[in-house]
Amino acid sequence: MTEAADLVAEVEARRAARKAALEEQRLTQRALDLEALDALEVEHGDSNVATLDVPYSPGLPTLVAVRCPTSPELKRYQARLRERNPNPITAAEEVARVCVVFPSSDDPTRATLLDARPGLLVQLGTLALGLATGRAAEEGKE
């Protein structure tokens, strides 16, 4: 092998080892997150909790969970959309802020995760709102 080829092999091996260690950390965190999710599904009901998977970063969860909004929370969202200059993004973020159940509001990783993934609140709000509605039946199934 040439010196350049040796260097490439060394860097690839180092990257592979780093990624393998990171994957082990992710799996450990995922197990903790799934335990928390299971408890939330028992507390709120399986059909009243939805999740989004997030790319793993050390020290942060691998998923975020929302619960179904309550009737007053849904009405507040709808009122926001009826305002003179409605901002649906802000309205969805407000729903997310009250409906995120994992990580919990007292968990410092929640703020860190939301800072790391700034678009997450809109997605979570939309996901929570989806829990408050029915689902269309798949064609041919009842």
N, C-alpha and C positions, 0 to 999 in steps of 0.2 A: 504494500500500500504506500501511497505517497503521503507526505506530511499533511497535505490538505485533506486527504481522505481520512487519515487518522483523526484529525481535528473534527471533521464532520461526525465521525462515528462516536467520538467522545461527547460532543454536544448532544447528539441524539440520545445517547445512553443516559446522560444527565437529565435531559427533558423527560424521558420515559420514567425514570425513577421518581422525579418530582411529581409527575402526573399520577403515578401509581399511589404515592403517599397521599396526594390530594383526594383521589378517589376513595381511599380508605376512610379519610376524614369525612367525606361527603356521605358515605354509607352509614357511618356512626351517627352523624347528625340526622340523616333521613329516618333512621330507626326512632330517634327521639321525637322527631316531628310527627311521625305516623302514630306514635303512642298518644301524643297530644290531640291529634286529629280524631282518633278513635274515641277519646273521652268527650270531645266536643260533639261528635255525632250522637253519642249516647245522651248527652245533655240536651241538645237542640233537636235531635231527630235527623236521621240520615238524609232525608230530602230537604232539610233546612240549612245545610252547610255545603258550601262549594269551595273548591281550592284552585289556586294557581301555583304551578311549579315555577320556581325561580332558579336561575343559574346559581350554583353554589359558590359562595365566598366563605373563607374560613371565619368561624365565629357567628355565622348568620344561618337562619333556617333555610331549608330547601323548598319550603312551600309557605303560602299564606292562605288563611281561611277566613271566609266571611259567613255570616249567618243571614237568614232571611230578614229583611227590614220589617219592622212593626208597621201597623196601619198608620200611626201618626208620622213615622219616619217617611213612609211612602208619600203621604199627603204633603209633607214639607218639601220633598223633592218635586212633586207636581206643582206646588205653589211657586217654587223657584223657576220652573219652566214657563209659568204664566206671567212672570214679571215683565215690566216694560222692555227691558233689554236682557232677555234671559241668556245665561251662560251655562249651557248643558255640561260643560266640562267641570265647572265649579260645583254644580249641583250633584254630579256623579261623585266627585271627590268628597263632598259632604256626606253622602250616603255611605261611602266607604269608611270614612273616619268613625262613624257610629256602628258600623256592621262588622268591622274586622275583629275577629275573635282569636286569631292566632297570627303572629305573636300578640299576646295580650297587651293592653294599654300600659300596664306597669312594667313591661319587659323592655329594657333599654335597647335591645336589638331591633325593636320595631322601628324606632326613629332612624337607626342606622340603615336598616334595610330600605326604608322608604326614601332615604337620601341617596342610597346607592342605585335605586331603580325609580327615578322620578316619575315615570309614566304609570307606575303600578296602581296608584290610587284610582285613576280613571277606569282602568280595567277591573279593579275590585268592585267599584261602585256599580258598574254595568253588570258584573257577575251577581252581585247581591240583588240588584233589581230583577234579574232574570229568575231568581228564586221566588219572587213575589208573584210571578205569573204562571200560567199553565204552559204546557209544552204541546206543540202540534204533534199529533200522532203520525208515526211513520206510515208511509203509504203501504197499504196491504196488511197492516197490523192493527190490532185493537187492544 
